[in-house]
Amino acid sequence: MNESSLDIPRVWQAVCLARGRHGPRLWHRKPGRDLWKEQVEKDPEGGQLRERIREQAEALLAAPLLERVLEGRRLLAVSRECLNRVALLDFGWRLSGDDRLAGRAAREVLAVCGFPDWNPSHFLDTAEMSLAVAWALDTFGNRWAPAVRRSVEEALVRLGLDAGEANPDAWWIRATNNWGQVCHAGMTAAALVLLERDPERAARVIHRAVVHLPLSMAVYAPDGGYPEGPSYWGYGTTFNVLLIEMLENGLGTDFGLSEQEGFSKTGLYIQEMQGPTGLFFNYADGAETGYAPSVLYWFSERFGTPVTLAWIAATRRRWKGERGAGHRANGREGGSRFGLELLWLPPVRPEDEKHVQELPLDWQDRGVVPVAVFRSRWNDSEAWFVGFKAGSPSHNHGHMDAGSFVLEAYGVRWAVDLGAESYHRIESLGLSLWDRQQNSDRWRVFRLNNFSHNTLTIDGALHRVEGQARLSHFVPDPASPWAEADLTPVYASQVAQAVRRLTFLERRGLVVADHLQGLRPGACVEWGMMTRATVASEGSDLLLSQNGRRLRLMASGTPGHWEVRETDPPPAPHDSPNPGVRRVCFVARAPGSGNLAFEVRLTAG
């Protein structure tokens, strides 16, 4: 979609038709959207959810109001807390009818509307705060005193919409990542709730969103994957769905956004990225743990995406307030916050389990960051699971992890990815975290470079930032599926060819085979894997032990030796500690021919 494919008169017509309509503009208008209330009333486990909502909303009545406290260059934590509070007050009020919650919502937004700004220099902060204030205004505005409503509206114009239009060339407008999804959602929410006040501006802001959001949505093509990884999938996709819901509820159309290539498939992606233990394949700046974003249920309703038993179990744990294997407290993924998830929770009953469909055991995403996953079974916490990726460090939130993999078996994650560093901590030390040039500070961070990923390192050198590795083969064989990545571009000038093949051997073992050509004779090639297991030598093999289970690593094909390196303390003062994590390395030297081929087999110990 581009400027010429969606003329502003079409948006203006939708805005004009929406003028004068009563009721919420953002959501809750759709028939059946309040079915969750019946579910909460009638379902035994839904009763536990009702109690949690009541307790958390009640607790907000006595909580201190939010203050404008920045963490480094970000106000984002405050914006997110405001959004979470507004969502809980909304749902708590709709369940109880307690007008104290409406009054608290007024005090919440009046507090943030008294800020001098919502930190537009980091526009995510402004966007999420705009959504929070717009939501409160949409739900509670008619219950507030006219002076309160007028004050909130004026602040939303000044601190939200004016900031959003201050720079028509702001980079987030044409962003190709989660920023576009989040920022356009926040601005669209503000425009919709203020539609009667300024319909021309509403049409202009909404037109800008529906024209440029496809730039961010293009990453879902062709298979539904998300190059920033599962954590940011939860964030960007949640706001993408919120934007679609707002447009359909407020204007009666999403202008074709939900029809973008790959978007209907992305509910499958997020489930394929979760291993049997509940941990995610956390490539890029992601975390392996985190609540399964409930926006998946929107995809289930909209596109018929099957929902696995693991996802249903995670939902039930949330209703009960329990922390499963996938819990993470910092809430980076936007769908993890308790209030927002209530928008999409469906009836979940024990008898539904027999209707759950199995998803593919083997799956690949052919997008800009190609990934492949294999597993032995679904709905079995002890099944084998392998995640494998290609791609490039140059992508948003990218790491030097081309060729890396994760491995689970017997309820244990054996090959791990350390995930993201603390943005604020690295920035506060004066390092340029977001400069992705070859010799930038970003690649001095251990968790981000290839020295901490389950891939190859040649002569101790960094991967090439501009290199783009691709999945050259994906073979979902019923017995022993395999995938192959051409890693040559990330080792430019070091090899003539570098190919890594992962074979899921009889679905109960993994073979990692590497073929390198054109090496410098004598070059040091290091095969590395991060693990939380304890490691012991047994002859020429390594034996890993964790949680009473064992995994054997056997190298063959070339002379070499195993090394075990502790990663705590980390390599540099600016690196975060990695307690309990060590790196196992098979180290070999290139022969005179410059060609080296070897494999590491990982089997039950």
Sequence and secondary structure as in RCSB ss.txt:
>XXXX:A:sequence
MNESSLDIPRVWQAVCLARGRHGPRLWHRKPGRDLWKEQVEKDPEGGQLRERIREQAEALLAAPLLERVLEGRRL
LAVSRECLNRVALLDFGWRLSGDDRLAGRAAREVLAVCGFPDWNPSHFLDTAEMSLAVAWALDTFGNRWAPAVRR
SVEEALVRLGLDAGEANPDAWWIRATNNWGQVCHAGMTAAALVLLERDPERAARVIHRAVVHLPLSMAVYAPDGG
YPEGPSYWGYGTTFNVLLIEMLENGLGTDFGLSEQEGFSKTGLYIQEMQGPTGLFFNYADGAETGYAPSVLYWFS
ERFGTPVTLAWIAATRRRWKGERGAGHRANGREGGSRFGLELLWLPPVRPEDEKHVQELPLDWQDRGVVPVAVFR
SRWNDSEAWFVGFKAGSPSHNHGHMDAGSFVLEAYGVRWAVDLGAESYHRIESLGLSLWDRQQNSDRWRVFRLNN
FSHNTLTIDGALHRVEGQARLSHFVPDPASPWAEADLTPVYASQVAQAVRRLTFLERRGLVVADHLQGLRPGACV
EWGMMTRATVASEGSDLLLSQNGRRLRLMASGTPGHWEVRETDPPPAPHDSPNPGVRRVCFVARAPGSGNLAFEV
RLTAG
>XXXX:A:secstr
  TTTS HHHHHHHHHHHTT  S SSSS STTTTHHHHHHHH HHHHHHHHHHHHHHHHHTTS       BTTB 
HHHHHHHHHHHHHHHHHHHHH  HHHHHHHHHHHHHHHTSS   TTSHHHHHHHHHHHHHHHHHHGGGS HHHHH
HHHHHIIIIIIHHHHS TT GGGG SSHHHHHHHHHHHHHHHHTTTT HHHHHHHHHHHHHHHHHHHGGGTTTS 
 TTHHHHHHHHHHHHHHHHHHHHHHHS  TTGGGSTTGGGHHHHHHHTB TTS B  TTT  S     TTHHHHH
HHH     HHHHHHHHHHHHT   TT  SS  SGGGSHHHHTTT     GGGGGG     SEEEE SSS EEEEE
S SS TT  EEEEE B TTSTT  S TT EEEEETTEEEE       HHHHHHTT  TT  STTSGGGGSTTTSG
GGSSSEEETT    TT  BEEEEEE  SSS EEEEE GGGGTTT SEEEEEEEEGGGSEEEEEEEEES  TT EE
EEEEEESSEEEEETTEEEEEETTEEEEEEEESS  EEEEEE SS SSTTS   TT EEEEEEEE  TTS EEEEE
EEEE 
